[in-house]
Amino acid sequence: MQTVVNKTAKSSRVDTLIHQLDLVEHIEQFKSFFSREHSLYIEGDQELHFRYIKELDKLEFKAPPKVSDFFEIKGHLKKHGVLNFEQIFEIVKIVRYFRYFKNRELEGLIGEWMDKFIIPEQFLEIEKYFTNDGKFEENLDENLFTLSKRIQEHKSNISGALKRMMSSSKLAGYLVDTQVHFVNNEECLLVRGGFNHVLKGAILGRSTGGFFYVAPDSVLKSKEQIRFIEQEREAIFYEYAKEFSKKLYELQPFINFIDKEFTKFDNYQARVLFAKSKNLQLVKSKKDTKIVLNSFIHPALHNAKPINVDFSKNILMITGVNAGGKTMLLKSILAASFMAKYIIPMQLNETKSHIGNFKAIQAIIDDPQNVKNDISTFAGRMQQFSRIFEYKSALIGVDEIELGTDSDEAAALFKVILDDLIKRGQKVVVTTHHKRLAALMADRDDVELMAAIYDEEQRKPTYEFMQGIIGKSYAFETASRYGISNTIVNEAKKVYGDNSEKLSLLIERGSQLERELRQKHQKVDEKLDEIHKKEHALKEQKEQLLRELEKEKAALKHSYDVAINEAKNAAKAGDVKEIHRAMNKANKKLPKQTQKEDKRNIEFKVGDKVKYHSQKGTIVSMKGKNEATIEVDGMRVRVKTKHLKPTQIIQPKPATNLSLHVEKKAGLKCDLHGLRAEEACEVLDKFLSDALINGWDEVIVYHGIGTGKLSYAVKEFLKRHPRVKKFEDAPQHMGGFGAKVVHL
């Protein structure tokens, strides 16, 4: 009982706070998205709840059906009671909705959650008897199907009998109209007096015109038959209800599970669908007490200016012009904290906002004066303050803190009160028209000042705020704006005093300087944003160029590999012409280089030293001016003169006195035909040494087939040689089994 009382009291406090913060309409709209009634707060791990909500927010899904609470249903089942079809269908609706989600085979957190729902076979036997709109599937029971047919027949008989009577010539003179009337849920005809001569039936009532509503006997008999059949059907329905309830009694753990999970899911989906319908953001409170709001708009305001406020300190004191929005700023801070605590969607910039978590949120906003209880405004305020000392780690909002008493005395009193609240770990938002309390608190490092801005030219509030200053109330300006004569206003200024007026002017000047500084900061920020954008664009351009460079490198490497392979194949061929063809083919596959045209008029002649691509050679003959034959490393090549460059073949300077004399072979093949095994191995050893010195990595050795002795000796020698990687029989066109291709 005590728990219920505590929950009721807590709910009442929450409702009061919602009313104080002008959130009633917003919360009512939010609650309309629930499938069944819930409290606003989701019990349990808030971090985990928020993860599920954000995952669900990524999906498109249909809203769950409206369902009732399972409290009464579970109570009946515990007592072995019989549920009616409406109660059973409430369970069916939830199971079908979870099946809809489960059949989507979702991945991630929601998919893992849906995998936990395993529907028992016993429940499927119950579910099949209900249509999508909750009606019982009578076609599945032969007796019910037959009874339904009989009812339809009787209804058809009633309709036919009434039509025949209305078309009867005997009754035509007594009929007031040709309509079938319903009185006390009975079909009847409206007839004049004297009808009993031609119509037998029961009078159900009289019309205002004095006519009679008569139910014919034939209709009454059919209706009676229908009632008997309905009783039979109800008896069959009751047997089904008992059977279903018995099965559901055995499935109580399953029912408790889906009831609990649906409560969580309903809390999640309501927040997601409400946020999507209003284009709001889902924000959860953080594990600290810092409050930063960016582009926040209170849901009760329309076409409002977004609020930006940094409330990182312990106290935020809002001063300034009357009707400048101080109270709404206070309500906005408390409202944002309340909605973040309960994960209720709101309108703000979620990436730049930060809302802390508080065990309690209290608002002292309304005038507590009560004539009935003989309590003054200030006394009521003291009662309210006495209650907030009970809380720890609370967010407190106080509107017009000096309300109801002398401002100087109140300033001293509330300074001490605020000091004590800070020691208790409270975070307080205060609004005031007076500067005395703000001046007393301004020297504290944990106090943030904020002032409502007044437009001097337009002579009206801007509903914007500036941090770090104490604002002027602009009482005289507001009085003039609303019709008080200048004579009265000027006289009031004299009474106010020169010193006070100078203080106001200093405050006003401070506000003006602050606004100018703010504008300069805004311009600097805009330039910095522009620089950051350009820097980002240059970074992206650099990354794009690097990607293109890597792509070109990869293409060049691929072309290089292809060219090398073509060169190797040409070397294996052995035939000079074949080598030339393969080299030309390899050159075609090399990436084309764009070269600047040599505009110099160069004439080549026989004997000139020239460079052809990467090779250097000498012109041995000319064919006109456009074609020449050059000799490169003992090989002659016919080329176009436009591809030649004049050069000198520079003899390398001797770097050392050490020289290596190696007899180079003319080709990459070694012919061992006609040699004995020992001679062949000696020749082969020298051949492989020369090949290694010349840098060859693949050679061919011809040994023939013959008796097989030479072939065997060659293979054994190659197996033992330390620099031979592998060897294999040559291709058929290069000797087949009579030759070996050796890889060094």
TAPEDA-V574150 format. One record per pair of residues at least 6 apart in sequence whose C-alpha atoms are under 7 Angstrom apart, sorted by the first residue. I is the first residue (numbers start at 1). GAP is how many residues later the second one is. Records with the same first field share a line. If there is no record, write none. Layout:
BEGIN
I->GAP / GAP
END
This chain:
BEGIN
17->346
18->6
21->310 / 314
22->278
23->277
26->273
30->244
33->237 / 241
34->232 / 236
35->29 / 30 / 31 / 32 / 231
36->30 / 31 / 32 / 33
40->302
41->301
52->57
53->215 / 219
55->54 / 55
57->215
64->33
67->23
68->22
70->189
73->14
76->6
77->172
80->169
82->159 / 160 / 163
83->158 / 162
84->157
85->156
89->45
92->35
101->13
102->12 / 13
105->6
122->125
126->118
129->7 / 8
130->6 / 7
131->6
138->6 / 7
139->6
144->89
147->82
151->75
154->68 / 72
158->61 / 64
165->6
166->6 / 12
170->28
171->27
174->17 / 18 / 21
175->15 / 16 / 17
176->14 / 15 / 16
177->13
180->7 / 8 / 9
181->6 / 7 / 8
182->6
183->21
187->28
188->25 / 26 / 27 / 28
189->24 / 25 / 26
190->21 / 22 / 23 / 24
191->20 / 21 / 22
192->19 / 20
193->18
199->17
200->16 / 17
201->13 / 14 / 15 / 16
202->12 / 13 / 14
203->9 / 10 / 11 / 12
204->9 / 10 / 11
205->7 / 8
206->6 / 7
271->73 / 74
275->6 / 7 / 70
280->65 / 66 / 67
281->64 / 65 / 66 / 67 / 69
282->61 / 62 / 63 / 64
283->57 / 60 / 62 / 67
284->56 / 57 / 59
285->55 / 56 / 70 / 71 / 72
286->69 / 70 / 71
287->69 / 70
288->68 / 69
289->67 / 68 / 69
290->21 / 22 / 64 / 65 / 66
291->19 / 20 / 21 / 63 / 64 / 65
292->17 / 18 / 19 / 61 / 62 / 63
293->14 / 15 / 16 / 17 / 60 / 61
294->13 / 14 / 15 / 54 / 55 / 58 / 59
295->11 / 12 / 13 / 53 / 54
296->10 / 11 / 12 / 51 / 52 / 53
297->7 / 9 / 10 / 50 / 51
298->34
313->133 / 134 / 135
314->108 / 113 / 114 / 132 / 133
315->112 / 113 / 114 / 131 / 132 / 133
316->112 / 113 / 114 / 131 / 132 / 133
317->112 / 113 / 114 / 121 / 131 / 132 / 133
318->8 / 112 / 113 / 114 / 131 / 132 / 133
319->112 / 113 / 114 / 131 / 132 / 133 / 151 / 152
320->113 / 131 / 132 / 150 / 151 / 152 / 153
321->131 / 133 / 140 / 150 / 151 / 152 / 153
322->151
324->128 / 137 / 138 / 139
325->138
326->105 / 126
327->72 / 104
330->67 / 99
334->63
337->18
339->6
340->15
341->16
358->35 / 36 / 37
359->34 / 35
360->34 / 35
361->33 / 34 / 35
362->33 / 34 / 35
363->33 / 34 / 35
364->20 / 33 / 34 / 35
365->33 / 34
367->10
368->9 / 12 / 13
369->6 / 7 / 8 / 11
370->6
377->27
378->25 / 26 / 27
392->32 / 33 / 34
393->32 / 33
394->32 / 33
395->31 / 32 / 33
396->31 / 32 / 33
397->31 / 32 / 33
398->31 / 32 / 33
399->31 / 32
400->31 / 32
401->29 / 30 / 31
402->8
408->28
411->25 / 26
415->22 / 26
433->40
441->6
448->20
449->18 / 19 / 20 / 21
450->15 / 16 / 17 / 18 / 19 / 20
451->14 / 15 / 16 / 18 / 19 / 20
452->11 / 12 / 13 / 14 / 19
453->8 / 9 / 10 / 11 / 12 / 13
454->6 / 7 / 8
455->6 / 7
469->42
470->37
471->36
472->32 / 35 / 36
476->13
480->6
556->35
559->30 / 31 / 32
560->30
563->23 / 24 / 26 / 27
566->16 / 17 / 20
567->15 / 16 / 19
570->8 / 9 / 12 / 13
571->8
573->6
605->17
606->13 / 14 / 15 / 16
607->11 / 12 / 13
608->10 / 11
609->8 / 9 / 10 / 37 / 38 / 39 / 40
610->6 / 7 / 8 / 34 / 35 / 36 / 37
611->6 / 33 / 34 / 35 / 36
612->31 / 32 / 33
615->17
616->16
617->13 / 14 / 15
618->12 / 13
619->9 / 10 / 11 / 12
620->9 / 10 / 11
621->7 / 8
622->6 / 7
626->14 / 15
627->12 / 13 / 14
628->10 / 11 / 12 / 13
629->7 / 8 / 9 / 10
630->6 / 7 / 8
631->6
664->26
668->31 / 32
669->30 / 31 / 32
670->17 / 30 / 31 / 32
671->30 / 31 / 32
672->8 / 30 / 31
673->29 / 30 / 31
676->34
677->33 / 36
681->33 / 36
697->46 / 47
698->44 / 45 / 46
699->42 / 43 / 44
700->39 / 40 / 41 / 42
701->38 / 39 / 40
702->36 / 37 / 38
703->7 / 8 / 35 / 36
704->34 / 35
705->6 / 32 / 33
718->6
723->21
724->19 / 20
725->18 / 19
726->16 / 17
727->13 / 14 / 15 / 16
728->12 / 13 / 14
729->7 / 8 / 10 / 11 / 12
730->6 / 7 / 9 / 10 / 11
END
